[in-house]
Amino acid sequence: MSEHTEPITLYTSSYCGHARLVEEFLAEEHIAAEVINITGDPAAREKLIEINGGYASVPTVVFADGSKLTEPSIRDLRVKLGLDSVSLGDRIRARLNRPMSGNG
């Protein structure tokens, strides 16, 4: 069970299986989330498009600190929520994918 208590908003739709999986994951981990279904809600859809820079991508998870994850994997959610730590392999891959500074 998670100790996460900060408010989370989950944007979803009636047609996205992955959004349902994210909603189920949050429920299984006892993480409270305000679920906003954009299907048939033009105002919610417009807000999501604003959040995602022009895209109505679901699922989108917005955290209390203002950060967001758009179409996150369950692993990414687990790390963000502090349920898992970033593995050494993930840290190495992130470092290898970073542009190198030019020293000549």
C-alpha positions as CSV (number, residue, x, y, z in Angstrom):
1,M,0.0,0.0,0.0
2,S,1.3,3.5,-0.8
3,E,1.9,6.4,1.5
4,H,1.2,8.9,-1.3
5,T,-1.3,11.5,-0.1
6,E,-0.8,14.4,-2.5
7,P,-3.7,15.0,-4.9
8,I,-3.5,13.5,-8.3
9,T,-5.7,14.2,-11.4
10,L,-6.1,11.4,-14.0
11,Y,-7.4,12.4,-17.4
12,T,-9.0,9.5,-19.2
13,S,-11.5,8.6,-21.8
14,S,-14.1,5.9,-22.4
15,Y,-12.1,4.5,-25.3
16,C,-8.6,4.0,-23.9
17,G,-7.7,0.7,-22.4
18,H,-4.3,2.0,-21.2
19,A,-6.1,4.8,-19.3
20,R,-8.3,2.1,-17.6
21,L,-5.1,0.2,-16.6
22,V,-3.7,3.3,-15.0
23,E,-6.9,4.0,-13.1
24,E,-6.9,0.4,-11.9
25,F,-3.3,0.6,-10.8
26,L,-4.0,3.7,-8.8
27,A,-7.0,2.1,-7.1
28,E,-5.0,-1.1,-6.4
29,E,-2.2,1.0,-4.8
30,H,-4.9,3.0,-2.8
31,I,-3.8,6.2,-4.4
32,A,-6.6,8.7,-4.5
33,A,-7.1,10.4,-7.8
34,E,-9.6,12.7,-9.3
35,V,-10.6,10.9,-12.5
36,I,-11.7,13.2,-15.3
37,N,-13.2,11.5,-18.3
38,I,-12.9,13.7,-21.4
39,T,-15.4,11.7,-23.4
40,G,-18.4,13.9,-23.9
41,D,-16.9,16.7,-21.8
42,P,-15.6,19.4,-24.1
43,A,-14.3,21.7,-21.3
44,A,-12.3,18.8,-19.8
45,R,-10.9,18.0,-23.2
46,E,-9.9,21.6,-23.8
47,K,-8.1,21.7,-20.4
48,L,-6.2,18.5,-21.3
49,I,-5.2,19.9,-24.7
50,E,-3.9,23.0,-22.8
51,I,-2.0,20.8,-20.3
52,N,-0.4,18.7,-23.1
53,G,0.6,21.5,-25.5
54,G,-2.1,20.8,-28.1
55,Y,-2.8,17.1,-27.6
56,A,-5.7,15.3,-25.9
57,S,-3.5,12.4,-24.9
58,V,-4.8,10.0,-22.4
59,P,-4.0,8.8,-19.9
60,T,-2.4,12.0,-18.5
61,V,-1.6,12.1,-14.8
62,V,-1.1,15.6,-13.2
63,F,0.6,15.7,-9.8
64,A,0.2,18.3,-7.0
65,D,3.6,19.8,-7.8
66,G,2.4,20.6,-11.3
67,S,4.4,17.9,-13.0
68,K,2.7,15.5,-15.4
69,L,3.1,12.1,-17.0
70,T,1.4,11.6,-20.4
71,E,0.7,8.1,-21.5
72,P,3.0,6.8,-18.7
73,S,4.0,3.2,-18.3
74,I,3.1,1.6,-14.9
75,R,6.8,1.5,-14.2
76,D,7.1,5.3,-14.7
77,L,4.1,5.8,-12.4
78,R,5.6,3.5,-9.8
79,V,8.9,5.5,-9.9
80,K,7.2,8.9,-9.8
81,L,5.0,7.8,-6.9
82,G,8.0,6.5,-4.9
83,L,6.9,2.9,-5.1
84,D,10.0,1.9,-7.0
85,S,13.4,3.4,-7.4
86,V,15.1,4.1,-10.8
87,S,17.2,1.1,-11.6
88,L,20.9,1.4,-12.4
89,G,20.2,0.3,-15.9
90,D,17.7,3.1,-16.4
91,R,20.1,5.7,-15.0
92,I,22.9,4.5,-17.3
93,R,20.5,4.6,-20.3
94,A,19.4,8.1,-19.4
95,R,23.0,9.2,-19.1
96,L,23.9,7.6,-22.5
97,N,21.0,9.4,-24.1
98,R,22.0,12.8,-22.8
99,P,23.8,15.1,-25.2
100,M,27.5,15.2,-24.5
101,S,29.1,18.6,-23.6
102,G,31.7,19.7,-26.2
103,N,35.2,19.7,-24.9
104,G,36.9,19.4,-28.2
